[in-house]
Amino acid sequence: MEKTLRLILGDQLNRQHSWFKKKQDAAVYLMMELRQETDYVQHHIQKVLAFFQSMRLFAQWLEKEGHKVIYLSIEQKENRQELEQNIRYLIKREDFKQFNYILPDEYRLDRQIRNICKQLEIETKSFDAEHFLSDRLAVKSFFSGKKTFLMELFYHSMREKYDILMDGNKPAGGKWNFDQENRNKFDEKIMVPSAPVFNRDLSDLLHTIRKAGIKTIGEVDPKNFQWPCCREEALELLAHFCDNLLPHFGRYQDAMHSQHPFLFHSKLSFALNSKMLHPLEVIRKAAACREKNPDKYGIAQVEGFIRQILGWREFMRGVYWAKMPDFATMNFFGHKRPLPAFFWDGKTKMNCLHHAIKQSLDHAYAHHIQRLMVTGNFALLAGLDPDEVDQWYLGIYVDAIEWVEITNTRGMSQFADGGIVGTKPYVSSANYIDKMSNYCGDCHYAKTKKTGDKACPFNSLYWSFYERNRDKLENNPRIGFVYNTLSKMKQKDEILEQAERYLKDLDEL
């Protein structure tokens, strides 16, 4: 092996990768903290801290294992802050004869590194990430010739392929999907256990980030950082989830509560998306819990969790690689309204949006229903520009990497793809939010009112959305009932006028 520079990106922190099975004296591993990556959107401060700290700990682990590492931190003067410039500089300085990289998960970086390799005068080679359970083009191949991709069918195939929750060739429990049992409102009768505390003070790193001038959003307590930043911490969080939260996960996975930002969710998404954990080890640990103690771990609890990883996560990645780069510009409804100011500070009289946004700013986290049916629901009903919605979701959440964020946001949430990911828009009035949360109880707005003073904006915006998009949605077989109701509605004109008043000044809601 000739002297080789091997690039490791910030979301490629996989200790189990074959690169690290044995020491290669000729291999030098390159890791970099780059303004290129901190600045392409405005990220949450907890997201920047989590990635930088995790990268630094991974580099320390590599060195402890006897590997050679070049680490360019954000404050180093020799750091050019841009991927290509650093690679070229180091190849020339160290006289490397080969350049290796692990295939990136983001189209943006994949294209950039491929272009870099075309220009380099030394041999280059790419390697698989050795993380996902399906290849990049699996979804595209699975749904070849189809306009709409149905996650459920892909999920069935993955269950069979990896023999997860299977009784022979049939699904455990007699059904593939227990989603109907995953929609309970949290009744506060069960104590929500506290998550592990990692006793890590990131004050110095926070000071370094601030001094570097990186612009961020959100809040952080650097002395009580809540996200796992190494494999040991991720495994501790996984054990905590399986022991304490998984028995109740499925039942309450769609529930929202003002006093419990995490409820029974695992908080493992950052560890998975940065590859500190392998999805199959997480899935098999959850499945093993049910095998050992089926009375404690009901099938609906375990299946609901496994579906999110083995089904949804793999599916969304497949959609991403099947449809990029065009997917990133899709805007089926032609929405152009800017994000209201309250998306950046949570200061709105709508209690559901206040809690979902404030929680996101405080914790760099909101679970899938908060993202889909509160912030995403409002964005779609209000006709917000999907470009701005994309950037907000990509920046504010600690687990947001484009391959998983954009398919959920522009596809599932905003229906900007016109129905590739979802067969209908996921929108609702206040009724759904009230059904799944305690947000509506002390809200400024009245959840049952469609018009008049303090009428909940979701109620009129819901009907306004369908009315103005009648030409695009009326023939959709899944939502024909909406237009039947709309055509018979006695208050239709009043409701649409109410919506127009709200739409004219969203910042005041």
Buried (B, 14 or more C-beta within 10 A) or exposed (E): EEBBBBBBBBBBBBBBBEBBEEEBEEBBBBBBBBBBBBEBBBBBBBBBBBBBBBBBBBBEBBEEEEBBBBBBBBEEEEBBBBBBBBBBBBBEEEEBBBBBBBBBBBBBBBEBBBEBBEEBEBEBEBEEBBBBBBEBEBBBEBBEEEEEBBBEBBBBEBBEEBEBBEEEEEBBBEBBBBBEBBBBBBEEEEEBEEBBEBEBEBEEBBEBBEEBEBEBBBEBEBEEBBBBBBBEBBBBBBEBBBEBBBBBBBBBBBBBBBEBBBBBBBBBBBBBBBBBBBBBEBBBBBBEBBEEEEEEBBBBBBBBBBBBBBBBBBBBBBBBBBBBEEBBEBBBBEBEEEBBEBBBEBEBBBBBBBBBBBBBBBBBBBBBBBBBBBBBBBBBBBBBBBBBBBBBBBBBBBBBBBBBBBBBBBBBBBBBBBBBBBBEBBBBBBBBBBBBBBBBEEBEBBBEBBBEEEBBBBBBBBBBBBBBBEEBBEEBEEBEEBBEEBEEBEEBEBBBEBBEEBBEEBEEB
